[in-house]
Amino acid sequence: MSDENIRSALERFYQLVNDGAKQPNSGTSGILSAADWDEIGFLARFSQSELPARALDLATGGFARNGSAQKQNCERILRALSLRDKYGVIPTVQEQEASDALEPTFSLEADDKARIFELSATMRKIVFASIVFDEAHKRRLLNRISAIENQVKQPKGKLDVILAGVSDVGDTLKKFGQDLKPLSDRMAEIRKIAQSGSNEYEQIPAPEEIDALPPPEQFDPDE
């Protein structure tokens, strides 16, 4: 099961669930067919390692023919995904104990924290101002930024949350065939700062920038 297959499955999963959530809130038959819901369930099980438990439960539950019920279920799945992006997946006690011993963390001084908050605020402005991304990708990037800020506030932040943000920014820019260099530059700086405060990663040099295509135009986040 390759990462590319999982990514493709998740994209189709998001598409179907978003379609279901956008339908009119009525008591008539929903826009999702039984075959659509079977596909949602298959895609959820296929990519279950990337989904919160609640989203998986909802996606693999029984088919609702009523449009209002379909809309509600899809909205609940999207809410679970949004919470996962912002706060992470809730682990079991055993998983938490195991991950605490293995998961790389970072601790930062006040000046470094302030710098990351400044970079995050600018990134948020760039995302809001961009006409390149659709609303789903804007929401995903904004959730990632919030998740990063949440980790910086902790005494020991999870470095993997930062790395996931780097990956999401890179994947999103490549998907749209565009490069907003001010966004990728700031994400790279956040990684560099967080990595500098991590003993587990202190020997690994941070990249200078996220790989991307040549920029179509320059963006001044201070305007």
C-alpha positions in Angstrom: 0.0 0.0 0.0 1.9 3.0 -1.3 1.8 6.6 0.0 0.6 7.7 -3.4 -2.4 5.3 -3.3 -3.3 6.5 0.1 -3.1 10.1 -1.0 -5.3 9.4 -4.0 -7.8 7.6 -1.8 -8.0 10.5 0.6 -8.5 13.0 -2.2 -11.5 11.0 -3.5 -12.8 10.5 0.0 -12.7 14.3 0.7 -14.4 14.9 -2.6 -17.3 12.6 -1.9 -17.8 13.8 1.7 -17.6 17.4 0.7 -20.3 16.8 -2.0 -22.5 15.2 0.6 -22.0 18.0 3.1 -22.9 20.7 0.5 -26.3 19.3 -0.5 -29.5 21.1 0.5 -30.8 20.3 4.0 -34.0 18.6 2.9 -35.9 15.4 3.7 -35.8 14.2 0.1 -33.4 11.6 -1.3 -29.8 12.6 -0.9 -27.3 13.2 -3.8 -25.1 10.3 -2.6 -26.1 6.9 -3.9 -25.7 3.6 -2.1 -22.7 3.0 -4.4 -21.2 6.3 -3.4 -21.5 5.5 0.3 -19.9 2.0 -0.4 -17.0 3.9 -2.0 -16.7 6.2 0.9 -16.6 3.3 3.3 -14.0 1.5 1.1 -11.8 4.6 0.9 -12.1 5.2 4.6 -11.0 1.6 5.4 -8.2 1.8 2.8 -6.7 5.0 4.3 -7.8 4.4 7.9 -4.2 5.0 9.2 -4.8 8.7 8.2 -8.3 9.1 9.7 -9.5 9.8 13.2 -11.6 6.9 14.7 -14.8 8.9 14.7 -14.6 9.8 11.0 -13.9 6.1 10.2 -16.9 5.0 12.2 -19.2 7.4 10.5 -17.9 6.7 7.0 -18.3 2.9 7.4 -21.8 3.1 9.0 -25.0 2.3 7.4 -26.2 4.1 4.2 -28.7 7.0 4.8 -31.0 7.6 1.8 -32.4 10.8 3.3 -30.6 14.0 2.2 -30.7 15.6 5.6 -29.1 12.5 7.2 -26.4 12.3 4.5 -25.6 16.0 4.9 -25.3 15.6 8.7 -23.1 12.5 8.5 -20.8 14.2 6.0 -20.6 17.4 8.1 -19.7 15.3 11.2 -16.9 13.5 9.2 -15.5 16.9 8.1 -15.7 18.2 11.7 -13.8 15.1 12.9 -11.1 15.7 10.2 -10.8 19.4 11.0 -10.3 18.6 14.7 -7.7 15.9 13.8 -5.8 18.5 11.7 -5.9 21.0 14.5 -5.3 18.9 17.6 -4.1 15.5 16.3 -5.5 12.1 16.8 -6.5 11.1 20.3 -4.4 8.1 21.3 -5.2 5.3 23.7 -3.4 5.3 27.0 -1.1 2.6 25.9 -0.3 4.3 22.6 0.3 7.6 24.4 2.8 5.9 26.9 4.6 4.3 24.0 4.7 7.4 21.8 5.9 9.7 24.7 9.1 7.7 24.9 9.7 7.7 21.1 8.2 10.8 19.7 10.7 13.6 19.0 9.8 16.9 20.8 11.1 20.4 20.9 11.5 23.1 23.5 12.0 26.8 22.7 13.0 30.0 24.3 10.5 32.9 24.4 12.2 34.7 21.5 12.0 31.6 19.3 8.3 31.1 20.2 7.5 34.8 19.4 9.2 34.4 16.0 7.2 31.3 15.1 4.0 33.1 16.1 5.0 36.0 13.9 5.7 33.7 11.0 2.4 31.9 11.5 0.5 35.1 11.5 2.1 36.1 8.2 1.5 32.6 6.7 -2.2 32.9 7.7 -2.4 36.3 5.8 -0.8 34.7 2.7 -3.3 31.8 2.7 -6.3 34.1 3.2 -5.1 36.4 0.4 -4.3 33.6 -2.1 -6.5 33.1 -5.1 -4.6 29.9 -6.0 -6.0 27.5 -3.4 -9.6 26.3 -3.2 -11.5 26.6 0.1 -10.7 23.0 1.2 -7.0 23.5 0.8 -7.1 26.9 2.5 -8.9 25.3 5.5 -6.4 22.5 5.6 -3.4 24.9 5.6 -5.0 27.2 8.2 -5.6 24.2 10.4 -2.0 23.2 10.1 -0.9 26.7 11.1 -3.1 26.5 14.2 -1.8 23.1 15.1 1.8 24.4 14.9 0.9 27.3 17.1 -0.7 25.0 19.6 2.5 22.8 19.8 4.7 25.9 20.3 2.6 26.9 23.3 3.4 23.5 25.0 6.4 23.0 27.3 7.4 20.2 24.9 6.0 20.5 21.4 5.7 17.5 19.0 8.2 17.9 16.2 6.1 15.6 13.9 3.3 18.3 13.9 5.8 20.8 12.4 7.1 18.2 9.9 3.5 17.4 8.9 3.0 21.2 8.2 6.1 21.3 6.0 4.8 18.3 4.1 1.3 19.7 3.7 2.6 23.1 2.4 4.9 21.3 -0.1 2.2 18.9 -1.3 -0.4 21.7 -1.7 1.9 24.0 -3.7 2.9 21.1 -6.0 -0.7 20.0 -6.5 -1.7 23.4 -7.7 1.4 23.8 -9.8 2.2 27.1 -8.1 4.9 28.4 -5.8 4.1 31.0 -3.2 7.7 31.4 -2.1 6.9 33.6 0.9 4.7 30.8 2.3 7.3 28.0 1.8 10.1 30.2 3.1 8.3 30.9 6.3 7.4 27.2 6.8 11.0 26.3 6.3 12.1 28.8 8.9 9.5 27.5 11.4 10.9 24.0 10.9 14.5 25.2 11.3 13.6 26.9 14.6 11.7 23.9 16.0 14.4 21.5 14.9 17.0 23.6 16.7 15.1 23.0 19.9 15.0 19.2 19.5 17.7 17.0 20.9 16.4 14.1 18.7 16.9 16.1 15.5 19.9 18.3 16.4 22.2 16.4 14.0 19.8 16.7 11.0 20.2 19.9 9.1 17.0 21.8 8.3 16.3 22.4 4.6 16.8 25.9 3.3 13.4 25.9 1.5 10.6 23.6 0.4 11.0 22.3 -3.1 8.6 24.1 -5.4 8.1 25.4 -8.9 9.1 28.8 -10.1 6.8 31.5 -8.7 4.1 33.0 -11.0 4.3 36.3 -9.2 5.6 37.8 -6.0 3.4 38.4 -3.0 4.0 41.0 -0.3 2.4 39.8 2.9 2.9 43.2 4.5 0.7 45.1 2.0 
